[in-house]
Amino acid sequence: MHTLEMNKKVRFLQEIRHEIGDNNFRRCLARVYTQHYITVLESNELKISREDLVFRVNCMLQEHNVKPLSYYFFRQFDLVGVLK
């Protein structure tokens, strides 16, 4: 169920990419993927390091031909329940 919601959000962002610009697209896409990973990890009671999360999200961004985001971007997310 979570994956379906994420895919809808990604498709919507792809549709409006040119209207919002590449930088906003990249940041919004990273937020969608990060929130998805956090939700999946919490629901499965799994843990991940922040570095692994950054790596996974940046890999997904590269699939959309956008530059990866810095570690600093990911510090804004509440990862208390999912960090190793």
N, CA, C and O atoms as a Maestro MAE file, in Angstrom:
{
 s_m_m2io_version
 :::
 2.0.0
}

f_m_ct {
 s_m_title
 :::
 protein
 m_atom[336] {
  # First column is atom index #
  i_m_mmod_type
  r_m_x_coord
  r_m_y_coord
  r_m_z_coord
  i_m_residue_number
  s_m_chain_name
  s_m_pdb_residue_name
  s_m_pdb_atom_name
  i_m_atomic_number
  :::
  1 25 0.817 -1.191 0.000 1 A "MET " " N  " 7
  2 3 0.000 0.000 0.000 1 A "MET " " CA " 6
  3 2 0.864 1.259 0.000 1 A "MET " " C  " 6
  4 15 0.557 2.222 -0.703 1 A "MET " " O  " 8
  5 25 1.938 1.255 0.783 2 A "HIS " " N  " 7
  6 3 2.802 2.427 0.849 2 A "HIS " " CA " 6
  7 2 3.482 2.693 -0.494 2 A "HIS " " C  " 6
  8 15 3.666 3.843 -0.894 2 A "HIS " " O  " 8
  9 25 3.851 1.615 -1.180 3 A "THR " " N  " 7
  10 3 4.551 1.765 -2.453 3 A "THR " " CA " 6
  11 2 3.643 2.387 -3.505 3 A "THR " " C  " 6
  12 15 4.095 3.191 -4.320 3 A "THR " " O  " 8
  13 25 2.379 2.024 -3.490 4 A "LEU " " N  " 7
  14 3 1.431 2.591 -4.444 4 A "LEU " " CA " 6
  15 2 1.293 4.097 -4.251 4 A "LEU " " C  " 6
  16 15 1.272 4.848 -5.226 4 A "LEU " " O  " 8
  17 25 1.200 4.538 -3.010 5 A "GLU " " N  " 7
  18 3 1.105 5.969 -2.722 5 A "GLU " " CA " 6
  19 2 2.370 6.692 -3.169 5 A "GLU " " C  " 6
  20 15 2.304 7.777 -3.745 5 A "GLU " " O  " 8
  21 25 3.517 6.084 -2.900 6 A "MET " " N  " 7
  22 3 4.780 6.693 -3.303 6 A "MET " " CA " 6
  23 2 4.844 6.823 -4.827 6 A "MET " " C  " 6
  24 15 5.246 7.862 -5.351 6 A "MET " " O  " 8
  25 25 4.447 5.771 -5.526 7 A "ASN " " N  " 7
  26 3 4.487 5.806 -6.995 7 A "ASN " " CA " 6
  27 2 3.570 6.877 -7.565 7 A "ASN " " C  " 6
  28 15 3.908 7.515 -8.562 7 A "ASN " " O  " 8
  29 25 2.416 7.080 -6.946 8 A "LYS " " N  " 7
  30 3 1.507 8.145 -7.394 8 A "LYS " " CA " 6
  31 2 2.154 9.511 -7.223 8 A "LYS " " C  " 6
  32 15 2.059 10.366 -8.103 8 A "LYS " " O  " 8
  33 25 2.803 9.708 -6.103 9 A "LYS " " N  " 7
  34 3 3.467 10.991 -5.846 9 A "LYS " " CA " 6
  35 2 4.605 11.217 -6.836 9 A "LYS " " C  " 6
  36 15 4.780 12.325 -7.341 9 A "LYS " " O  " 8
  37 25 5.373 10.174 -7.111 10 A "VAL " " N  " 7
  38 3 6.494 10.291 -8.054 10 A "VAL " " CA " 6
  39 2 5.977 10.617 -9.444 10 A "VAL " " C  " 6
  40 15 6.531 11.478 -10.126 10 A "VAL " " O  " 8
  41 25 4.923 9.938 -9.869 11 A "ARG " " N  " 7
  42 3 4.352 10.221 -11.201 11 A "ARG " " CA " 6
  43 2 3.853 11.657 -11.291 11 A "ARG " " C  " 6
  44 15 4.053 12.329 -12.303 11 A "ARG " " O  " 8
  45 25 3.198 12.126 -10.223 12 A "PHE " " N  " 7
  46 3 2.710 13.507 -10.211 12 A "PHE " " CA " 6
  47 2 3.876 14.488 -10.322 12 A "PHE " " C  " 6
  48 15 3.812 15.455 -11.082 12 A "PHE " " O  " 8
  49 25 4.937 14.233 -9.563 13 A "LEU " " N  " 7
  50 3 6.111 15.115 -9.631 13 A "LEU " " CA " 6
  51 2 6.731 15.115 -11.019 13 A "LEU " " C  " 6
  52 15 7.195 16.151 -11.496 13 A "LEU " " O  " 8
  53 25 6.741 13.956 -11.668 14 A "GLN " " N  " 7
  54 3 7.287 13.890 -13.027 14 A "GLN " " CA " 6
  55 2 6.447 14.720 -13.991 14 A "GLN " " C  " 6
  56 15 6.975 15.331 -14.921 14 A "GLN " " O  " 8
  57 25 5.141 14.736 -13.762 15 A "GLU " " N  " 7
  58 3 4.254 15.511 -14.637 15 A "GLU " " CA " 6
  59 2 4.478 17.018 -14.500 15 A "GLU " " C  " 6
  60 15 4.345 17.755 -15.477 15 A "GLU " " O  " 8
  61 25 4.814 17.476 -13.302 16 A "ILE " " N  " 7
  62 3 4.969 18.914 -13.079 16 A "ILE " " CA " 6
  63 2 6.442 19.336 -12.994 16 A "ILE " " C  " 6
  64 15 6.740 20.462 -12.594 16 A "ILE " " O  " 8
  65 25 7.342 18.457 -13.359 17 A "ARG " " N  " 7
  66 3 8.784 18.723 -13.236 17 A "ARG " " CA " 6
  67 2 9.200 20.020 -13.910 17 A "ARG " " C  " 6
  68 15 9.934 20.812 -13.319 17 A "ARG " " O  " 8
  69 25 8.753 20.248 -15.116 18 A "HIS " " N  " 7
  70 3 9.171 21.450 -15.848 18 A "HIS " " CA " 6
  71 2 8.572 22.716 -15.262 18 A "HIS " " C  " 6
  72 15 9.146 23.797 -15.393 18 A "HIS " " O  " 8
  73 25 7.433 22.589 -14.625 19 A "GLU " " N  " 7
  74 3 6.780 23.753 -14.022 19 A "GLU " " CA " 6
  75 2 7.450 24.174 -12.713 19 A "GLU " " C  " 6
  76 15 7.532 25.365 -12.411 19 A "GLU " " O  " 8
  77 25 7.925 23.205 -11.942 20 A "ILE " " N  " 7
  78 3 8.525 23.530 -10.637 20 A "ILE " " CA " 6
  79 2 10.041 23.675 -10.698 20 A "ILE " " C  " 6
  80 15 10.648 24.193 -9.761 20 A "ILE " " O  " 8
  81 25 10.654 23.229 -11.775 21 A "GLY " " N  " 7
  82 3 12.101 23.336 -11.927 21 A "GLY " " CA " 6
  83 2 12.811 22.109 -11.389 21 A "GLY " " C  " 6
  84 15 12.284 21.373 -10.555 21 A "GLY " " O  " 8
  85 25 14.018 21.908 -11.888 22 A "ASP " " N  " 7
  86 3 14.766 20.699 -11.533 22 A "ASP " " CA " 6
  87 2 15.165 20.646 -10.061 22 A "ASP " " C  " 6
  88 15 15.125 19.579 -9.448 22 A "ASP " " O  " 8
  89 25 15.546 21.776 -9.491 23 A "ASN " " N  " 7
  90 3 15.975 21.761 -8.093 23 A "ASN " " CA " 6
  91 2 14.818 21.420 -7.151 23 A "ASN " " C  " 6
  92 15 14.982 20.618 -6.231 23 A "ASN " " O  " 8
  93 25 13.658 22.022 -7.377 24 A "ASN " " N  " 7
  94 3 12.483 21.697 -6.556 24 A "ASN " " CA " 6
  95 2 12.033 20.261 -6.792 24 A "ASN " " C  " 6
  96 15 11.624 19.576 -5.854 24 A "ASN " " O  " 8
  97 25 12.105 19.808 -8.028 25 A "PHE " " N  " 7
  98 3 11.763 18.420 -8.344 25 A "PHE " " CA " 6
  99 2 12.658 17.470 -7.564 25 A "PHE " " C  " 6
  100 15 12.178 16.499 -6.978 25 A "PHE " " O  " 8
  101 25 13.935 17.744 -7.556 26 A "ARG " " N  " 7
  102 3 14.912 16.894 -6.864 26 A "ARG " " CA " 6
  103 2 14.630 16.846 -5.369 26 A "ARG " " C  " 6
  104 15 14.640 15.771 -4.770 26 A "ARG " " O  " 8
  105 25 14.382 17.989 -4.769 27 A "ARG " " N  " 7
  106 3 14.120 18.041 -3.328 27 A "ARG " " CA " 6
  107 2 12.798 17.360 -2.963 27 A "ARG " " C  " 6
  108 15 12.724 16.644 -1.964 27 A "ARG " " O  " 8
  109 25 11.766 17.579 -3.760 28 A "CYS " " N  " 7
  110 3 10.470 16.944 -3.497 28 A "CYS " " CA " 6
  111 2 10.557 15.429 -3.676 28 A "CYS " " C  " 6
  112 15 10.004 14.668 -2.883 28 A "CYS " " O  " 8
  113 25 11.248 15.008 -4.712 29 A "LEU " " N  " 7
  114 3 11.419 13.585 -4.964 29 A "LEU " " CA " 6
  115 2 12.191 12.921 -3.826 29 A "LEU " " C  " 6
  116 15 11.836 11.828 -3.385 29 A "LEU " " O  " 8
  117 25 13.231 13.571 -3.361 30 A "ALA " " N  " 7
  118 3 14.004 13.031 -2.243 30 A "ALA " " CA " 6
  119 2 13.149 12.929 -0.985 30 A "ALA " " C  " 6
  120 15 13.258 11.964 -0.228 30 A "ALA " " O  " 8
  121 25 12.309 13.916 -0.770 31 A "ARG " " N  " 7
  122 3 11.408 13.883 0.400 31 A "ARG " " CA " 6
  123 2 10.434 12.710 0.299 31 A "ARG " " C  " 6
  124 15 10.202 12.014 1.288 31 A "ARG " " O  " 8
  125 25 9.865 12.485 -0.883 32 A "VAL " " N  " 7
  126 3 8.930 11.374 -1.072 32 A "VAL " " CA " 6
  127 2 9.625 10.046 -0.799 32 A "VAL " " C  " 6
  128 15 9.094 9.205 -0.074 32 A "VAL " " O  " 8
  129 25 10.811 9.851 -1.376 33 A "TYR " " N  " 7
  130 3 11.526 8.589 -1.173 33 A "TYR " " CA " 6
  131 2 11.958 8.413 0.281 33 A "TYR " " C  " 6
  132 15 11.861 7.312 0.823 33 A "TYR " " O  " 8
  133 25 12.426 9.468 0.909 34 A "THR " " N  " 7
  134 3 12.854 9.379 2.307 34 A "THR " " CA " 6
  135 2 11.687 9.029 3.204 34 A "THR " " C  " 6
  136 15 11.798 8.145 4.054 34 A "THR " " O  " 8
  137 25 10.572 9.712 3.025 35 A "GLN " " N  " 7
  138 3 9.403 9.404 3.848 35 A "GLN " " CA " 6
  139 2 8.905 7.989 3.605 35 A "GLN " " C  " 6
  140 15 8.432 7.329 4.530 35 A "GLN " " O  " 8
  141 25 9.008 7.517 2.371 36 A "HIS " " N  " 7
  142 3 8.617 6.137 2.065 36 A "HIS " " CA " 6
  143 2 9.512 5.149 2.803 36 A "HIS " " C  " 6
  144 15 9.019 4.214 3.434 36 A "HIS " " O  " 8
  145 25 10.812 5.351 2.726 37 A "TYR " " N  " 7
  146 3 11.744 4.450 3.417 37 A "TYR " " CA " 6
  147 2 11.493 4.458 4.923 37 A "TYR " " C  " 6
  148 15 11.506 3.400 5.552 37 A "TYR " " O  " 8
  149 25 11.267 5.620 5.505 38 A "ILE " " N  " 7
  150 3 11.012 5.713 6.948 38 A "ILE " " CA " 6
  151 2 9.752 4.935 7.305 38 A "ILE " " C  " 6
  152 15 9.743 4.192 8.286 38 A "ILE " " O  " 8
  153 25 8.693 5.095 6.522 39 A "THR " " N  " 7
  154 3 7.431 4.392 6.783 39 A "THR " " CA " 6
  155 2 7.615 2.881 6.702 39 A "THR " " C  " 6
  156 15 7.131 2.147 7.564 39 A "THR " " O  " 8
  157 25 8.306 2.418 5.678 40 A "VAL " " N  " 7
  158 3 8.530 0.980 5.511 40 A "VAL " " CA " 6
  159 2 9.386 0.436 6.645 40 A "VAL " " C  " 6
  160 15 9.096 -0.633 7.183 40 A "VAL " " O  " 8
  161 25 10.429 1.157 7.011 41 A "LEU " " N  " 7
  162 3 11.292 0.702 8.095 41 A "LEU " " CA " 6
  163 2 10.533 0.633 9.414 41 A "LEU " " C  " 6
  164 15 10.676 -0.333 10.164 41 A "LEU " " O  " 8
  165 25 9.728 1.650 9.698 42 A "GLU " " N  " 7
  166 3 8.957 1.660 10.936 42 A "GLU " " CA " 6
  167 2 7.928 0.536 10.966 42 A "GLU " " C  " 6
  168 15 7.759 -0.121 11.994 42 A "GLU " " O  " 8
  169 25 7.248 0.310 9.861 43 A "SER " " N  " 7
  170 3 6.208 -0.718 9.837 43 A "SER " " CA " 6
  171 2 6.794 -2.124 9.951 43 A "SER " " C  " 6
  172 15 6.126 -3.035 10.441 43 A "SER " " O  " 8
  173 25 8.028 -2.305 9.506 44 A "ASN " " N  " 7
  174 3 8.688 -3.604 9.599 44 A "ASN " " CA " 6
  175 2 9.646 -3.704 10.782 44 A "ASN " " C  " 6
  176 15 10.343 -4.705 10.951 44 A "ASN " " O  " 8
  177 25 9.668 -2.649 11.600 45 A "GLU " " N  " 7
  178 3 10.531 -2.582 12.780 45 A "GLU " " CA " 6
  179 2 11.996 -2.861 12.426 45 A "GLU " " C  " 6
  180 15 12.677 -3.635 13.099 45 A "GLU " " O  " 8
  181 25 12.461 -2.215 11.357 46 A "LEU " " N  " 7
  182 3 13.842 -2.362 10.899 46 A "LEU " " CA " 6
  183 2 14.625 -1.101 11.229 46 A "LEU " " C  " 6
  184 15 14.041 -0.043 11.466 46 A "LEU " " O  " 8
  185 25 15.940 -1.215 11.243 47 A "LYS " " N  " 7
  186 3 16.824 -0.087 11.521 47 A "LYS " " CA " 6
  187 2 17.756 0.122 10.326 47 A "LYS " " C  " 6
  188 15 18.065 -0.811 9.586 47 A "LYS " " O  " 8
  189 25 18.196 1.371 10.159 48 A "ILE " " N  " 7
  190 3 19.114 1.709 9.072 48 A "ILE " " CA " 6
  191 2 20.006 2.849 9.553 48 A "ILE " " C  " 6
  192 15 19.601 3.653 10.393 48 A "ILE " " O  " 8
  193 25 21.196 2.911 9.028 49 A "SER " " N  " 7
  194 3 22.048 4.053 9.351 49 A "SER " " CA " 6
  195 2 21.664 5.217 8.441 49 A "SER " " C  " 6
  196 15 21.132 5.015 7.349 49 A "SER " " O  " 8
  197 25 21.936 6.415 8.896 50 A "ARG " " N  " 7
  198 3 21.608 7.588 8.084 50 A "ARG " " CA " 6
  199 2 22.377 7.547 6.765 50 A "ARG " " C  " 6
  200 15 21.847 7.937 5.725 50 A "ARG " " O  " 8
  201 25 23.613 7.080 6.804 51 A "GLU " " N  " 7
  202 3 24.425 7.001 5.581 51 A "GLU " " CA " 6
  203 2 23.791 6.058 4.560 51 A "GLU " " C  " 6
  204 15 23.784 6.352 3.365 51 A "GLU " " O  " 8
  205 25 23.254 4.918 5.028 52 A "ASP " " N  " 7
  206 3 22.590 3.986 4.114 52 A "ASP " " CA " 6
  207 2 21.324 4.591 3.520 52 A "ASP " " C  " 6
  208 15 21.026 4.391 2.342 52 A "ASP " " O  " 8
  209 25 20.587 5.324 4.332 53 A "LEU " " N  " 7
  210 3 19.379 5.981 3.844 53 A "LEU " " CA " 6
  211 2 19.729 7.012 2.772 53 A "LEU " " C  " 6
  212 15 19.079 7.079 1.729 53 A "LEU " " O  " 8
  213 25 20.753 7.808 3.035 54 A "VAL " " N  " 7
  214 3 21.206 8.812 2.064 54 A "VAL " " CA " 6
  215 2 21.616 8.125 0.759 54 A "VAL " " C  " 6
  216 15 21.255 8.578 -0.327 54 A "VAL " " O  " 8
  217 25 22.362 7.042 0.872 55 A "PHE " " N  " 7
  218 3 22.809 6.303 -0.310 55 A "PHE " " CA " 6
  219 2 21.623 5.785 -1.120 55 A "PHE " " C  " 6
  220 15 21.582 5.945 -2.340 55 A "PHE " " O  " 8
  221 25 20.663 5.168 -0.443 56 A "ARG " " N  " 7
  222 3 19.503 4.593 -1.143 56 A "ARG " " CA " 6
  223 2 18.674 5.665 -1.850 56 A "ARG " " C  " 6
  224 15 18.280 5.495 -3.003 56 A "ARG " " O  " 8
  225 25 18.416 6.760 -1.154 57 A "VAL " " N  " 7
  226 3 17.615 7.827 -1.757 57 A "VAL " " CA " 6
  227 2 18.369 8.453 -2.929 57 A "VAL " " C  " 6
  228 15 17.773 8.723 -3.971 57 A "VAL " " O  " 8
  229 25 19.650 8.683 -2.771 58 A "ASN " " N  " 7
  230 3 20.435 9.267 -3.864 58 A "ASN " " CA " 6
  231 2 20.492 8.343 -5.077 58 A "ASN " " C  " 6
  232 15 20.527 8.820 -6.211 58 A "ASN " " O  " 8
  233 25 20.503 7.042 -4.858 59 A "CYS " " N  " 7
  234 3 20.446 6.101 -5.987 59 A "CYS " " CA " 6
  235 2 19.119 6.244 -6.736 59 A "CYS " " C  " 6
  236 15 19.086 6.207 -7.966 59 A "CYS " " O  " 8
  237 25 18.034 6.408 -5.988 60 A "MET " " N  " 7
  238 3 16.733 6.603 -6.626 60 A "MET " " CA " 6
  239 2 16.693 7.927 -7.398 60 A "MET " " C  " 6
  240 15 16.097 8.002 -8.473 60 A "MET " " O  " 8
  241 25 17.319 8.957 -6.855 61 A "LEU " " N  " 7
  242 3 17.369 10.244 -7.553 61 A "LEU " " CA " 6
  243 2 18.132 10.119 -8.868 61 A "LEU " " C  " 6
  244 15 17.735 10.701 -9.877 61 A "LEU " " O  " 8
  245 25 19.212 9.369 -8.856 62 A "GLN " " N  " 7
  246 3 20.003 9.199 -10.068 62 A "GLN " " CA " 6
  247 2 19.219 8.474 -11.152 62 A "GLN " " C  " 6
  248 15 19.466 8.689 -12.339 62 A "GLN " " O  " 8
  249 25 18.274 7.615 -10.760 63 A "GLU " " N  " 7
  250 3 17.426 6.954 -11.754 63 A "GLU " " CA " 6
  251 2 16.532 7.956 -12.482 63 A "GLU " " C  " 6
  252 15 16.069 7.693 -13.592 63 A "GLU " " O  " 8
  253 25 16.296 9.097 -11.856 64 A "HIS " " N  " 7
  254 3 15.491 10.164 -12.477 64 A "HIS " " CA " 6
  255 2 16.371 11.242 -13.109 64 A "HIS " " C  " 6
  256 15 15.889 12.313 -13.477 64 A "HIS " " O  " 8
  257 25 17.647 10.948 -13.228 65 A "ASN " " N  " 7
  258 3 18.608 11.859 -13.856 65 A "ASN " " CA " 6
  259 2 18.704 13.206 -13.149 65 A "ASN " " C  " 6
  260 15 18.764 14.253 -13.794 65 A "ASN " " O  " 8
  261 25 18.719 13.171 -11.828 66 A "VAL " " N  " 7
  262 3 18.946 14.388 -11.050 66 A "VAL " " CA " 6
  263 2 20.130 14.145 -10.118 66 A "VAL " " C  " 6
  264 15 20.440 13.009 -9.761 66 A "VAL " " O  " 8
  265 25 20.776 15.229 -9.740 67 A "LYS " " N  " 7
  266 3 21.955 15.140 -8.891 67 A "LYS " " CA " 6
  267 2 21.572 14.680 -7.482 67 A "LYS " " C  " 6
  268 15 20.479 14.981 -7.004 67 A "LYS " " O  " 8
  269 25 22.463 13.959 -6.830 68 A "PRO " " N  " 7
  270 3 22.202 13.531 -5.456 68 A "PRO " " CA " 6
  271 2 22.208 14.716 -4.494 68 A "PRO " " C  " 6
  272 15 22.771 15.772 -4.782 68 A "PRO " " O  " 8
  273 25 21.572 14.512 -3.355 69 A "LEU " " N  " 7
  274 3 21.528 15.536 -2.318 69 A "LEU " " CA " 6
  275 2 22.569 15.238 -1.241 69 A "LEU " " C  " 6
  276 15 22.994 14.097 -1.059 69 A "LEU " " O  " 8
  277 25 22.961 16.284 -0.542 70 A "SER " " N  " 7
  278 3 23.981 16.133 0.490 70 A "SER " " CA " 6
  279 2 23.391 15.493 1.749 70 A "SER " " C  " 6
  280 15 22.177 15.439 1.942 70 A "SER " " O  " 8
  281 25 24.281 15.025 2.571 71 A "TYR " " N  " 7
  282 3 23.919 14.436 3.859 71 A "TYR " " CA " 6
  283 2 23.117 15.439 4.688 71 A "TYR " " C  " 6
  284 15 22.205 15.057 5.420 71 A "TYR " " O  " 8
  285 25 23.458 16.710 4.570 72 A "TYR " " N  " 7
  286 3 22.789 17.759 5.341 72 A "TYR " " CA " 6
  287 2 21.287 17.794 5.075 72 A "TYR " " C  " 6
  288 15 20.514 18.032 6.003 72 A "TYR " " O  " 8
  289 25 20.854 17.566 3.846 73 A "PHE " " N  " 7
  290 3 19.430 17.581 3.501 73 A "PHE " " CA " 6
  291 2 18.649 16.585 4.358 73 A "PHE " " C  " 6
  292 15 17.521 16.864 4.765 73 A "PHE " " O  " 8
  293 25 19.241 15.440 4.628 74 A "PHE " " N  " 7
  294 3 18.544 14.360 5.311 74 A "PHE " " CA " 6
  295 2 18.489 14.547 6.820 74 A "PHE " " C  " 6
  296 15 17.803 13.793 7.510 74 A "PHE " " O  " 8
  297 25 19.191 15.524 7.334 75 A "ARG " " N  " 7
  298 3 19.172 15.773 8.776 75 A "ARG " " CA " 6
  299 2 17.843 16.342 9.250 75 A "ARG " " C  " 6
  300 15 17.564 16.336 10.449 75 A "ARG " " O  " 8
  301 25 17.025 16.830 8.336 76 A "GLN " " N  " 7
  302 3 15.746 17.422 8.715 76 A "GLN " " CA " 6
  303 2 14.687 16.379 9.058 76 A "GLN " " C  " 6
  304 15 13.651 16.721 9.627 76 A "GLN " " O  " 8
  305 25 14.928 15.120 8.722 77 A "PHE " " N  " 7
  306 3 13.932 14.079 8.948 77 A "PHE " " CA " 6
  307 2 14.094 13.446 10.323 77 A "PHE " " C  " 6
  308 15 15.208 13.239 10.804 77 A "PHE " " O  " 8
  309 25 12.964 13.146 10.940 78 A "ASP " " N  " 7
  310 3 12.954 12.500 12.252 78 A "ASP " " CA " 6
  311 2 13.169 10.994 12.049 78 A "ASP " " C  " 6
  312 15 12.265 10.270 11.631 78 A "ASP " " O  " 8
  313 25 14.369 10.553 12.353 79 A "LEU " " N  " 7
  314 3 14.721 9.150 12.153 79 A "LEU " " CA " 6
  315 2 14.921 8.401 13.475 79 A "LEU " " C  " 6
  316 15 15.581 7.363 13.509 79 A "LEU " " O  " 8
  317 25 14.361 8.921 14.539 80 A "VAL " " N  " 7
  318 3 14.604 8.361 15.872 80 A "VAL " " CA " 6
  319 2 14.283 6.882 15.937 80 A "VAL " " C  " 6
  320 15 15.061 6.116 16.507 80 A "VAL " " O  " 8
  321 25 13.159 6.452 15.370 81 A "GLY " " N  " 7
  322 3 12.757 5.055 15.468 81 A "GLY " " CA " 6
  323 2 13.410 4.114 14.485 81 A "GLY " " C  " 6
  324 15 13.262 2.898 14.605 81 A "GLY " " O  " 8
  325 25 14.141 4.653 13.500 82 A "VAL " " N  " 7
  326 3 14.687 3.787 12.456 82 A "VAL " " CA " 6
  327 2 16.207 3.783 12.365 82 A "VAL " " C  " 6
  328 15 16.773 3.016 11.586 82 A "VAL " " O  " 8
  329 25 16.871 4.616 13.140 83 A "LEU " " N  " 7
  330 3 18.335 4.654 13.079 83 A "LEU " " CA " 6
  331 2 18.950 3.512 13.871 83 A "LEU " " C  " 6
  332 15 18.451 3.112 14.923 83 A "LEU " " O  " 8
  333 25 20.051 2.999 13.331 84 A "LYS " " N  " 7
  334 3 20.809 1.954 14.037 84 A "LYS " " CA " 6
  335 2 21.530 2.564 15.209 84 A "LYS " " C  " 6
  336 15 22.227 1.860 15.939 84 A "LYS " " O  " 8
  :::
 }
 m_bond[335] {
  # First column is bond index #
  i_m_from
  i_m_to
  i_m_order
  :::
  1 1 2 1
  2 2 3 1
  3 3 4 2
  4 3 5 1
  5 5 6 1
  6 6 7 1
  7 7 8 2
  8 7 9 1
  9 9 10 1
  10 10 11 1
  11 11 12 2
  12 11 13 1
  13 13 14 1
  14 14 15 1
  15 15 16 2
  16 15 17 1
  17 17 18 1
  18 18 19 1
  19 19 20 2
  20 19 21 1
  21 21 22 1
  22 22 23 1
  23 23 24 2
  24 23 25 1
  25 25 26 1
  26 26 27 1
  27 27 28 2
  28 27 29 1
  29 29 30 1
  30 30 31 1
  31 31 32 2
  32 31 33 1
  33 33 34 1
  34 34 35 1
  35 35 36 2
  36 35 37 1
  37 37 38 1
  38 38 39 1
  39 39 40 2
  40 39 41 1
  41 41 42 1
  42 42 43 1
  43 43 44 2
  44 43 45 1
  45 45 46 1
  46 46 47 1
  47 47 48 2
  48 47 49 1
  49 49 50 1
  50 50 51 1
  51 51 52 2
  52 51 53 1
  53 53 54 1
  54 54 55 1
  55 55 56 2
  56 55 57 1
  57 57 58 1
  58 58 59 1
  59 59 60 2
  60 59 61 1
  61 61 62 1
  62 62 63 1
  63 63 64 2
  64 63 65 1
  65 65 66 1
  66 66 67 1
  67 67 68 2
  68 67 69 1
  69 69 70 1
  70 70 71 1
  71 71 72 2
  72 71 73 1
  73 73 74 1
  74 74 75 1
  75 75 76 2
  76 75 77 1
  77 77 78 1
  78 78 79 1
  79 79 80 2
  80 79 81 1
  81 81 82 1
  82 82 83 1
  83 83 84 2
  84 83 85 1
  85 85 86 1
  86 86 87 1
  87 87 88 2
  88 87 89 1
  89 89 90 1
  90 90 91 1
  91 91 92 2
  92 91 93 1
  93 93 94 1
  94 94 95 1
  95 95 96 2
  96 95 97 1
  97 97 98 1
  98 98 99 1
  99 99 100 2
  100 99 101 1
  101 101 102 1
  102 102 103 1
  103 103 104 2
  104 103 105 1
  105 105 106 1
  106 106 107 1
  107 107 108 2
  108 107 109 1
  109 109 110 1
  110 110 111 1
  111 111 112 2
  112 111 113 1
  113 113 114 1
  114 114 115 1
  115 115 116 2
  116 115 117 1
  117 117 118 1
  118 118 119 1
  119 119 120 2
  120 119 121 1
  121 121 122 1
  122 122 123 1
  123 123 124 2
  124 123 125 1
  125 125 126 1
  126 126 127 1
  127 127 128 2
  128 127 129 1
  129 129 130 1
  130 130 131 1
  131 131 132 2
  132 131 133 1
  133 133 134 1
  134 134 135 1
  135 135 136 2
  136 135 137 1
  137 137 138 1
  138 138 139 1
  139 139 140 2
  140 139 141 1
  141 141 142 1
  142 142 143 1
  143 143 144 2
  144 143 145 1
  145 145 146 1
  146 146 147 1
  147 147 148 2
  148 147 149 1
  149 149 150 1
  150 150 151 1
  151 151 152 2
  152 151 153 1
  153 153 154 1
  154 154 155 1
  155 155 156 2
  156 155 157 1
  157 157 158 1
  158 158 159 1
  159 159 160 2
  160 159 161 1
  161 161 162 1
  162 162 163 1
  163 163 164 2
  164 163 165 1
  165 165 166 1
  166 166 167 1
  167 167 168 2
  168 167 169 1
  169 169 170 1
  170 170 171 1
  171 171 172 2
  172 171 173 1
  173 173 174 1
  174 174 175 1
  175 175 176 2
  176 175 177 1
  177 177 178 1
  178 178 179 1
  179 179 180 2
  180 179 181 1
  181 181 182 1
  182 182 183 1
  183 183 184 2
  184 183 185 1
  185 185 186 1
  186 186 187 1
  187 187 188 2
  188 187 189 1
  189 189 190 1
  190 190 191 1
  191 191 192 2
  192 191 193 1
  193 193 194 1
  194 194 195 1
  195 195 196 2
  196 195 197 1
  197 197 198 1
  198 198 199 1
  199 199 200 2
  200 199 201 1
  201 201 202 1
  202 202 203 1
  203 203 204 2
  204 203 205 1
  205 205 206 1
  206 206 207 1
  207 207 208 2
  208 207 209 1
  209 209 210 1
  210 210 211 1
  211 211 212 2
  212 211 213 1
  213 213 214 1
  214 214 215 1
  215 215 216 2
  216 215 217 1
  217 217 218 1
  218 218 219 1
  219 219 220 2
  220 219 221 1
  221 221 222 1
  222 222 223 1
  223 223 224 2
  224 223 225 1
  225 225 226 1
  226 226 227 1
  227 227 228 2
  228 227 229 1
  229 229 230 1
  230 230 231 1
  231 231 232 2
  232 231 233 1
  233 233 234 1
  234 234 235 1
  235 235 236 2
  236 235 237 1
  237 237 238 1
  238 238 239 1
  239 239 240 2
  240 239 241 1
  241 241 242 1
  242 242 243 1
  243 243 244 2
  244 243 245 1
  245 245 246 1
  246 246 247 1
  247 247 248 2
  248 247 249 1
  249 249 250 1
  250 250 251 1
  251 251 252 2
  252 251 253 1
  253 253 254 1
  254 254 255 1
  255 255 256 2
  256 255 257 1
  257 257 258 1
  258 258 259 1
  259 259 260 2
  260 259 261 1
  261 261 262 1
  262 262 263 1
  263 263 264 2
  264 263 265 1
  265 265 266 1
  266 266 267 1
  267 267 268 2
  268 267 269 1
  269 269 270 1
  270 270 271 1
  271 271 272 2
  272 271 273 1
  273 273 274 1
  274 274 275 1
  275 275 276 2
  276 275 277 1
  277 277 278 1
  278 278 279 1
  279 279 280 2
  280 279 281 1
  281 281 282 1
  282 282 283 1
  283 283 284 2
  284 283 285 1
  285 285 286 1
  286 286 287 1
  287 287 288 2
  288 287 289 1
  289 289 290 1
  290 290 291 1
  291 291 292 2
  292 291 293 1
  293 293 294 1
  294 294 295 1
  295 295 296 2
  296 295 297 1
  297 297 298 1
  298 298 299 1
  299 299 300 2
  300 299 301 1
  301 301 302 1
  302 302 303 1
  303 303 304 2
  304 303 305 1
  305 305 306 1
  306 306 307 1
  307 307 308 2
  308 307 309 1
  309 309 310 1
  310 310 311 1
  311 311 312 2
  312 311 313 1
  313 313 314 1
  314 314 315 1
  315 315 316 2
  316 315 317 1
  317 317 318 1
  318 318 319 1
  319 319 320 2
  320 319 321 1
  321 321 322 1
  322 322 323 1
  323 323 324 2
  324 323 325 1
  325 325 326 1
  326 326 327 1
  327 327 328 2
  328 327 329 1
  329 329 330 1
  330 330 331 1
  331 331 332 2
  332 331 333 1
  333 333 334 1
  334 334 335 1
  335 335 336 2
  :::
 }
}
